[in-house]
Amino acid sequence: MKIPSLLQDYKKFEKLAKKYDGVSESLNTSSEYFLGPATIVPLLCFAETNNIHEIITHQNTYDFVNRVLNHRETSTTKPFVNLPKTRKEFIENRSATEVAEKINSDYGGYYAIHDICSELIGNIYNHTPMEKGYAHQGYSFAQEYYNAKKLDICVMDDGLSIPGKFEEKNKSFIDDCDAISQAIIPGVTTAKDEETDIRYSRGHGLSTILSLVIDGNNGEALIVSRQGCLHITNDDYKYILLDNKDIFKGTLITLRLNKNPIENYYDILELTSMRSKFKYEI
């Protein structure tokens, strides 16, 4: 089974969202017979923002979309989760751990899955906390492609975005892609100490998570934040400035893992050097 790349999945979202007329209460996705997490998660965020109450689907995706909308779990689909609105709920409900424990640990290993979920979900509360009005929605979703032996983990918020947070903190950057590039450098943060919680905020960092996926698992990664986009496959990476200003808000991170353990797991966790090979260059 050949599945689209994460970037191809995301671009489907842009195509579908741009067709929306701005007034209808329905969104037509019937042209697409396959929808991945990097399509459906931003699409559902877009639907909620625009008060869209119906999603018209292709017959091949009808059951899948209904499972997602109803937060139903199957052996390969983990529930589409609306993340808690407050940091307190997030910590008390062990939200990241609960998400991680539902995901098949054959993809990278239990500890890697837990690190990935804790980092990606925790970042929302550390950098764009919903209780402070930086974001209104936060989502997580995981999809296993059994025949292809691949797993997608997707986390999104509709918040300030990485470049937006840089602007708020008066950090200089060239454009939205450069902001993403700077954000994945170890040690770079826009969160104040009082805004973070040690149980979730001082983990391994986004750069290490990318190392686990790309170097340790030969996987794939997609980061979309405001109009910036970074797509990584193996050792190839591409920065793209997107035309999504009117349809996308916040940050979307999707990681694709292969069905094998992560090699050199502990060596990667100890890696602290800057991932210069993912540096943005105009």
C-alpha positions as MATLAB code, in Angstrom:
seq = 'MKIPSLLQDYKKFEKLAKKYDGVSESLNTSSEYFLGPATIVPLLCFAETNNIHEIITHQNTYDFVNRVLNHRETSTTKPFVNLPKTRKEFIENRSATEVAEKINSDYGGYYAIHDICSELIGNIYNHTPMEKGYAHQGYSFAQEYYNAKKLDICVMDDGLSIPGKFEEKNKSFIDDCDAISQAIIPGVTTAKDEETDIRYSRGHGLSTILSLVIDGNNGEALIVSRQGCLHITNDDYKYILLDNKDIFKGTLITLRLNKNPIENYYDILELTSMRSKFKYEI';
ca = [
       0.000    0.000    0.000;
       1.419    3.350   -1.055;
       0.164    6.273    0.985;
       0.608    9.981    0.233;
       3.428   11.889    1.871;
       2.593   14.069    4.864;
       3.038   17.150    2.700;
       0.622   15.762    0.095;
      -1.871   15.089    2.893;
      -1.613   18.654    4.175;
      -1.953   20.143    0.672;
      -5.272   18.281    0.329;
      -6.498   20.291    3.307;
      -5.542   23.552    1.580;
      -7.322   22.513   -1.615;
     -10.513   21.551    0.224;
     -10.544   24.587    2.522;
     -10.006   27.008   -0.359;
     -13.119   25.633   -2.079;
     -15.299   26.563    0.892;
     -17.682   29.394    0.033;
     -17.522   31.051    3.462;
     -21.249   30.797    4.233;
     -22.339   27.174    3.883;
     -22.750   24.924    6.937;
     -21.315   21.981    4.982;
     -17.842   21.205    3.645;
     -17.459   19.014    0.569;
     -14.577   16.500    0.656;
     -16.147   14.035   -1.792;
     -13.354   14.588   -4.323;
     -10.886   12.822   -2.000;
     -11.019    9.040   -1.571;
      -8.225    9.086    1.040;
      -7.862   11.422    4.025;
      -4.889   11.233    6.383;
      -4.396   12.937    9.765;
      -2.518   15.864    8.186;
      -5.667   16.499    6.119;
      -8.486   15.723    8.515;
      -7.121   17.415   11.660;
      -6.676   20.916   10.164;
      -9.909   20.399    8.217;
     -11.883   19.743   11.411;
     -10.234   22.737   13.063;
     -11.248   24.813   10.023;
     -14.807   23.440   10.227;
     -15.154   24.378   13.880;
     -13.816   27.881   13.279;
     -16.297   28.421   10.441;
     -19.323   26.822   12.150;
     -19.473   24.022    9.596;
     -21.775   21.263   10.846;
     -21.657   18.743    8.004;
     -18.797   17.142    6.098;
     -19.723   15.576    2.762;
     -17.411   12.647    2.024;
     -16.346   10.241   -0.681;
     -17.876    6.797   -0.107;
     -14.411    5.431    0.693;
     -13.910    7.888    3.572;
     -17.449    7.965    4.986;
     -16.836    5.454    7.790;
     -13.429    6.922    8.619;
     -14.715   10.489    8.923;
     -17.653    9.397   11.054;
     -15.348    7.501   13.410;
     -13.202   10.597   13.768;
     -16.165   12.921   14.329;
     -17.562   10.588   16.982;
     -14.169   10.073   18.642;
     -14.408    6.306   18.126;
     -11.373    4.078   18.435;
     -10.503    1.057   16.280;
      -7.445   -1.197   16.164;
      -5.781    1.244   13.744;
      -7.482    4.573   14.515;
      -6.942    6.286   17.855;
      -9.599    8.788   18.916;
      -9.581   12.306   17.611;
      -9.078   14.084   20.938;
     -10.009   17.627   21.864;
      -7.246   18.490   24.299;
      -8.130   19.997   27.711;
      -8.577   23.758   27.796;
      -6.331   24.319   30.819;
      -2.858   23.227   31.869;
      -4.294   21.994   35.182;
      -6.700   19.628   33.388;
      -3.907   18.531   31.050;
      -1.696   17.531   33.983;
      -4.407   16.042   36.185;
      -5.864   13.985   33.320;
      -2.411   12.771   32.228;
      -3.515   13.696   28.712;
      -0.232   13.020   26.905;
       0.223    9.678   28.657;
      -3.343    8.609   27.890;
      -2.847    9.391   24.209;
       0.511    7.571   24.125;
      -0.857    4.450   25.795;
      -3.476    4.034   23.060;
      -0.879    3.986   20.278;
       0.733    0.761   19.033;
       4.212    0.692   20.562;
       5.543   -1.444   17.691;
       6.153    1.887   15.984;
       9.356    3.129   17.564;
       8.734    1.678   21.035;
       6.659    2.657   24.058;
       9.106    5.180   25.497;
       9.593    6.888   22.145;
       5.824    7.166   21.655;
       5.464    8.602   25.148;
       8.279   11.138   24.554;
       6.742   12.208   21.242;
       3.237   12.703   22.660;
       4.486   14.491   25.783;
       6.629   16.886   23.761;
       4.105   17.672   21.029;
       1.077   18.073   23.301;
       3.035   19.737   26.104;
       4.287   22.396   23.681;
       0.729   23.688   23.267;
       0.432   24.424   26.976;
       3.963   25.792   27.203;
       3.835   28.174   24.246;
       0.188   28.849   23.335;
      -1.824   28.058   26.487;
      -5.541   28.037   25.821;
      -6.466   29.404   29.243;
      -4.537   32.590   28.411;
      -6.306   33.047   25.088;
      -3.341   32.135   22.885;
      -5.326   29.271   21.354;
      -8.951   28.144   21.342;
      -8.552   24.540   20.235;
      -6.008   21.755   20.589;
      -6.235   18.336   18.939;
      -4.400   15.035   18.759;
      -5.033   12.070   16.471;
      -3.165    8.909   15.474;
      -3.691    6.626   12.497;
      -1.973    3.312   11.765;
      -1.678    2.118    8.161;
      -1.575   -1.597    8.864;
      -0.626   -2.816    5.380;
       1.956   -0.093    4.842;
       3.375   -0.633    8.369;
       3.346    3.079    9.103;
       1.820    5.222   11.831;
       0.936    8.943   11.806;
       0.790   10.971   15.023;
      -0.743   14.411   14.559;
      -1.073   17.301   17.014;
      -2.480   20.754   16.211;
      -3.543   23.956   17.913;
      -5.122   27.074   16.413;
      -2.961   29.392   18.479;
      -0.362   32.071   18.091;
       1.970   29.859   16.016;
       5.757   29.653   16.226;
       6.369   32.874   14.235;
       3.579   34.605   16.160;
       5.210   33.680   19.445;
       8.569   34.926   18.139;
       6.915   38.255   17.317;
       5.373   38.479   20.772;
       8.782   37.883   22.382;
      10.554   40.259   19.954;
      12.749   37.478   18.571;
      14.047   38.322   15.109;
      13.417   35.990   12.179;
      13.474   36.315    8.402;
      10.081   34.739    7.664;
       7.795   32.001    9.016;
      10.068   29.224    7.727;
      13.046   30.752    9.522;
      11.021   30.832   12.759;
      10.439   27.072   12.456;
      14.132   26.548   11.742;
      15.105   28.449   14.872;
      12.473   26.676   16.990;
      13.999   23.240   16.371;
      17.438   24.317   17.577;
      18.082   22.783   21.028;
      17.856   25.362   23.802;
      15.759   27.900   21.887;
      12.477   28.592   23.678;
       9.878   31.337   23.849;
       8.270   30.123   27.069;
       9.004   31.760   30.404;
       9.820   29.524   33.363;
       6.603   30.505   35.108;
       4.591   29.465   32.041;
       5.893   25.904   32.065;
       5.447   22.834   34.212;
       8.497   20.692   34.845;
       6.502   17.486   34.350;
       5.838   18.311   30.718;
       7.947   21.252   29.626;
      11.574   20.356   30.103;
      11.567   17.175   28.108;
      13.731   16.238   25.194;
      12.762   19.090   22.889;
      11.409   19.161   19.362;
      14.880   18.742   17.847;
      15.368   15.447   19.694;
      11.891   14.239   18.731;
      12.773   14.894   15.085;
      16.020   12.955   15.593;
      14.095   10.006   17.048;
      11.748    9.935   14.059;
      14.141   10.765   11.240;
      17.487    9.332   12.364;
      16.268    6.543   14.621;
      13.257    5.313   12.654;
      13.824    6.509    9.073;
      10.461    8.228    9.341;
       8.904   11.439    8.068;
       7.946   14.759    9.664;
       5.802   17.766    8.765;
       5.632   21.056   10.652;
       3.222   23.759    9.511;
       3.117   26.964   11.546;
       1.285   29.996   10.206;
       2.619   30.264    6.622;
       5.825   28.334    7.277;
       6.245   24.658    6.433;
       9.061   22.134    6.965;
       8.783   18.684    5.402;
      11.444   16.085    6.246;
      11.848   12.659    4.642;
      14.938   10.706    5.619;
      17.789   13.209    5.282;
      15.981   15.379    2.742;
      14.235   18.491    4.003;
      12.236   21.201    2.323;
      11.041   24.580    3.620;
       8.003   26.061    1.886;
       6.223   29.384    2.362;
       2.544   28.507    2.058;
      -0.406   30.415    0.648;
      -2.702   29.552    3.568;
      -3.220   32.873    5.323;
      -7.025   32.860    5.152;
      -7.576   29.171    5.972;
      -4.940   28.087    8.493;
      -4.070   29.340   11.943;
      -1.700   27.902   14.540;
       0.705   24.974   14.353;
       0.320   21.470   12.946;
       2.939   18.788   13.608;
       2.585   15.329   12.071;
       5.139   12.543   12.476;
       5.182    9.272   10.518;
       6.873    6.252   12.091;
       7.771    2.890   10.587;
       6.917   -0.385   12.304;
      10.284   -1.016   13.844;
      12.077    0.083   17.015;
      14.065    3.296   17.086;
      17.771    2.571   16.793;
      20.257    4.251   19.141;
      17.366    5.559   21.242;
      19.435    6.597   24.259;
      22.252    7.980   22.133;
      19.753   10.228   20.362;
      18.299   11.408   23.694;
      21.773   12.528   24.744;
      22.392   14.403   21.484;
      22.543   18.145   22.145;
      24.209   19.509   19.020;
      22.266   21.787   16.674;
      20.635   20.006   13.764;
      22.338   22.258   11.249;
      21.254   20.052    8.350;
      17.689   21.299    8.900;
      18.721   24.942    8.949;
      16.672   27.289    6.804;
      18.551   28.925    3.956;
      16.994   31.366    1.520;
];
